[in-house]
Amino acid sequence: YDESEGDDWRAAAQEQLVEKYAEMITTEHEEGCLWRVRGCDATIYRLPLTHPPTSLKELHQRYNSLASIAPELPTSISAPKNFDLELVSEQVLSTLPEPSAAGVDVQSYNPINTQALTLALFGWQAETDHISGLATCNACFRRLGLWLFKSKPSHNDGADDEEAVMSSLDVSGEHRDYCPWVNATSQSGSTQSTDGNGVTQKLTGWEILSQVLRNAHRAQRQRASSPSTLSTLAQDERPNEIGSIATTNAEPGNREARDAKDKERWAKLKKLKQVFRVKRVKGSGKDNLGLARPSTAG
């Protein structure tokens, strides 16, 4: 008996069983049941990450919950290669809400806890109500004992600490396979995103949240530099006369250039006035345009 053949048979049988039950989710309803028409939408597991204020607020809340149990967080954490912790740390600081924002402790970011941030970006949060040192995912309902990834102090004086049961916490691999935080199909469903090269791709939940964070960081930087930019644009877009008045306190060099432009504009206006000048006809008290009125004689 070849054990590998038995393993292959069990894997194939399990796959067929899953497909059968997936079909029965719809077909086992009565003929007139609306659930039979559409038993399970492909996007049922999609995380609502497209609204930046909400998704960023929830990110900060998850971070706060994990930062509150900082001593229990493992020091060895692994993440996918395309996750840039240094860049994310910079971006998340620029998106911090006001100190008075409900549910967010801004002080916990000074200094920033990189372990808590990494876990939070991948959908993990601390379970603080029941068991201490437990991280949970509300999408796939995974419960993770953080103590498994931390070394235990030795009870013997002078002895080394006991090694952790697990050497490193994989923030992606510890989710269940179907979790939308790490499964692009569960998160995207039937929809797909297109990258800058026009290549169609599906994104996981943590990748989408990273994009939201990156866009919010870029928008914050633009807002920070916008006052001077908007002031310059506003002066350029105003009518010339108003713009001249508004820049009376400009630097000498700019003022001279402005005066030269003003003189040039006035010269053009005088020429236009001469072109459209009309002769006045002396009247009984009113100035009339020197235009001949058509004769009304028969």
C-alpha positions in Angstrom: 0.0 0.0 0.0 1.4 3.3 -1.1 0.6 6.1 1.5 1.1 8.8 -1.1 -1.7 7.3 -3.3 -4.0 7.3 -0.3 -3.2 10.9 0.4 -3.9 11.9 -3.2 -7.2 10.0 -3.0 -8.3 11.7 0.2 -7.4 15.1 -1.3 -9.4 14.5 -4.4 -12.4 13.2 -2.4 -12.3 16.2 -0.1 -12.2 18.5 -3.1 -15.2 16.8 -4.7 -17.1 16.9 -1.4 -16.5 20.6 -1.0 -17.8 21.2 -4.6 -20.9 19.1 -3.9 -21.7 21.0 -0.7 -21.1 24.3 -2.5 -23.6 23.3 -5.1 -26.1 22.2 -2.5 -26.1 25.6 -0.8 -28.2 26.7 -3.8 -29.9 23.5 -5.1 -31.2 22.3 -1.7 -33.6 25.2 -1.5 -37.2 24.8 -2.7 -37.9 25.6 -6.3 -39.7 28.9 -5.5 -37.1 30.1 -2.9 -35.3 33.2 -3.8 -32.1 31.8 -2.2 -32.1 29.2 -5.0 -31.8 31.9 -7.6 -28.8 33.4 -5.9 -27.6 31.3 -3.0 -24.3 32.9 -2.3 -22.8 36.0 -3.8 -19.2 35.8 -4.8 -18.4 39.0 -2.9 -20.0 37.8 0.4 -16.6 37.9 2.2 -15.5 41.2 0.8 -14.2 43.6 3.4 -15.6 47.2 3.2 -12.2 49.0 2.7 -13.1 51.4 -0.1 -14.3 54.2 2.3 -11.0 55.6 3.5 -12.3 57.4 6.7 -13.9 54.2 7.9 -11.1 51.8 7.0 -8.4 54.0 8.4 -10.3 54.6 11.7 -10.7 50.8 12.1 -7.0 50.4 11.3 -6.1 52.8 14.1 -8.5 51.1 16.5 -7.0 47.7 15.8 -3.5 49.2 16.4 -4.6 50.7 19.7 -6.0 47.4 20.9 -2.7 45.6 20.1 -0.5 48.4 21.5 -2.4 48.1 24.8 -0.9 44.6 25.2 2.6 45.5 23.9 4.5 43.4 26.4 2.6 40.3 25.1 3.3 40.9 21.4 6.0 38.6 19.8 9.2 40.3 18.7 9.6 38.0 15.7 7.0 38.8 13.1 7.1 37.9 9.4 5.1 39.4 6.5 4.9 39.1 2.7 7.9 40.4 0.8 5.9 43.2 -0.8 5.0 44.7 2.6 7.2 47.7 3.4 7.0 48.3 7.2 9.1 51.5 7.1 7.0 53.1 4.4 3.7 52.0 6.1 5.0 53.5 9.4 5.6 56.9 7.8 2.2 56.8 6.0 0.2 55.9 9.0 1.6 58.7 11.1 0.4 61.2 8.5 -3.2 59.9 8.7 -3.6 60.1 12.5 -7.0 61.6 13.5 -7.4 64.5 15.9 -6.5 63.7 19.5 -10.1 64.0 20.5 -11.3 61.4 18.0 -13.4 58.7 19.6 -11.9 55.3 19.9 -8.4 56.3 18.8 -5.5 56.8 21.2 -3.0 59.0 19.3 -0.5 58.8 22.1 0.1 55.1 21.5 1.9 56.1 18.3 4.7 57.9 20.2 6.8 55.9 19.6 5.1 53.7 17.0 4.8 50.0 17.9 5.9 48.2 14.7 4.6 44.8 15.8 1.2 46.2 16.6 1.1 48.1 13.3 2.0 45.1 11.2 -0.6 42.9 12.9 -3.3 45.6 12.6 -2.7 46.2 8.9 -3.3 42.5 8.3 -6.6 42.6 10.1 -5.6 41.4 13.5 -6.8 42.9 16.7 -6.4 42.2 20.4 -9.0 40.3 22.3 -9.1 42.3 25.5 -12.4 41.2 27.0 -11.8 37.6 27.8 -8.3 36.0 27.4 -5.2 38.1 27.7 -2.6 37.8 24.9 -5.1 36.7 22.3 -5.2 38.2 18.7 -8.3 37.7 16.6 -9.5 38.2 13.1 -13.2 39.2 12.7 -13.2 38.1 9.0 -12.1 34.5 9.3 -12.7 34.2 13.1 -9.2 32.9 13.7 -8.0 33.2 17.3 -4.3 33.4 17.8 -2.5 32.8 21.1 0.4 35.2 21.1 2.1 33.4 23.9 3.0 30.6 21.4 5.4 33.0 19.7 7.1 34.3 22.8 9.9 32.7 24.8 9.1 31.9 28.4 11.4 33.0 31.3 13.2 30.2 33.0 12.3 29.4 36.6 15.9 28.4 37.3 18.3 31.2 38.2 20.9 31.8 35.5 19.2 29.5 33.0 18.3 30.7 29.5 14.7 31.4 28.7 12.6 28.6 27.2 12.3 28.8 23.5 8.9 29.8 22.0 6.7 27.0 20.6 6.6 28.9 17.3 9.7 30.7 16.1 7.9 33.5 14.2 4.4 34.8 13.7 3.4 34.9 10.1 0.8 37.7 10.0 -0.5 36.4 6.6 -0.2 32.6 7.0 -2.0 32.5 10.3 -5.2 33.6 8.7 -7.5 30.9 7.4 -7.1 30.2 3.7 -10.4 31.8 2.7 -9.9 35.0 4.7 -10.3 38.1 2.6 -7.3 39.8 4.3 -5.0 37.3 2.5 -7.2 35.7 -0.2 -7.7 37.9 -3.2 -10.6 35.9 -4.6 -12.5 36.2 -1.4 -11.9 39.9 -1.2 -12.4 40.8 -4.9 -15.0 38.2 -5.8 -15.8 38.6 -9.5 -14.2 42.0 -9.7 -10.6 42.8 -10.6 -8.3 45.7 -10.3 -5.9 47.0 -13.0 -2.3 48.1 -12.2 -0.4 50.9 -13.8 0.7 48.7 -16.7 -2.9 47.8 -17.5 -2.5 44.3 -16.2 -5.7 42.9 -14.5 -5.1 41.6 -11.0 -7.0 40.7 -7.8 -5.9 42.3 -4.5 -6.1 40.9 -1.0 -7.6 42.9 1.8 -4.3 44.0 3.3 -3.1 45.2 -0.2 -6.2 47.3 -0.7 -5.8 48.8 2.8 -2.2 49.6 1.9 -3.4 51.4 -1.2 -6.0 53.4 0.9 -3.2 54.3 3.3 -0.9 55.4 0.6 -3.5 57.5 -1.1 -4.5 59.1 2.2 -0.8 59.9 2.9 -0.5 61.5 -0.6 -3.6 63.6 -0.1 -2.4 64.8 3.3 0.9 65.9 1.8 -0.9 67.8 -1.0 -3.2 69.5 1.6 -0.1 70.5 3.6 1.4 72.2 0.6 -1.9 73.6 -0.8 -2.2 77.0 0.9 0.8 78.5 -1.0 -0.2 76.6 -4.1 -3.8 77.7 -4.0 -2.8 81.3 -3.3 -0.5 81.4 -6.4 -3.2 79.8 -8.6 -5.9 82.1 -7.3 -3.8 85.2 -8.2 -3.1 83.8 -11.6 -6.8 83.1 -12.3 -8.2 86.4 -11.1 -9.0 89.2 -13.5 -6.0 91.3 -14.2 -7.1 94.4 -12.4 -8.0 92.5 -9.3 -4.7 90.6 -9.5 -2.8 93.8 -9.6 -4.5 95.1 -6.5 -4.0 91.8 -4.7 -0.3 91.8 -5.3 0.5 95.3 -4.1 2.7 93.8 -1.4 4.7 91.7 -3.8 8.5 91.8 -4.0 10.0 94.8 -6.0 10.9 92.7 -9.0 7.4 91.3 -9.3 5.9 94.7 -8.7 7.9 96.2 -11.7 6.8 93.4 -14.0 3.2 93.8 -12.8 3.3 97.6 -13.5 4.7 97.0 -17.0 1.9 94.5 -17.7 -0.7 97.1 -16.4 0.6 99.8 -18.7 0.5 97.3 -21.6 -3.2 96.5 -20.8 -4.2 100.1 -20.5 -2.6 100.8 -23.9 -4.7 98.0 -25.4 -7.8 99.3 -23.7 -7.3 102.7 -25.2 -6.9 101.3 -28.6 -10.1 99.3 -28.2 -11.9 102.4 -27.0 -10.9 104.3 -30.1 -12.1 101.5 -32.3 -15.6 101.4 -30.7 -15.8 105.2 -30.1 -19.2 106.6 -31.2 -20.0 110.2 -32.1 -22.4 111.9 -29.9 -25.2 113.9 -31.4 -26.2 117.0 -29.7 -29.7 116.6 -28.4 -32.2 118.1 -26.1 -30.4 117.2 -23.1 -29.5 113.6 -23.6 -26.5 112.2 -25.5 -27.7 110.0 -28.3 -25.8 107.6 -30.4 -25.1 108.9 -33.8 -27.0 106.2 -35.6 -29.4 107.0 -38.4 -32.9 105.9 -37.6 -34.7 104.2 -40.6 -37.2 106.4 -42.4 -40.9 105.7 -41.5 -42.2 107.6 -44.6 -44.3 105.6 -47.0 
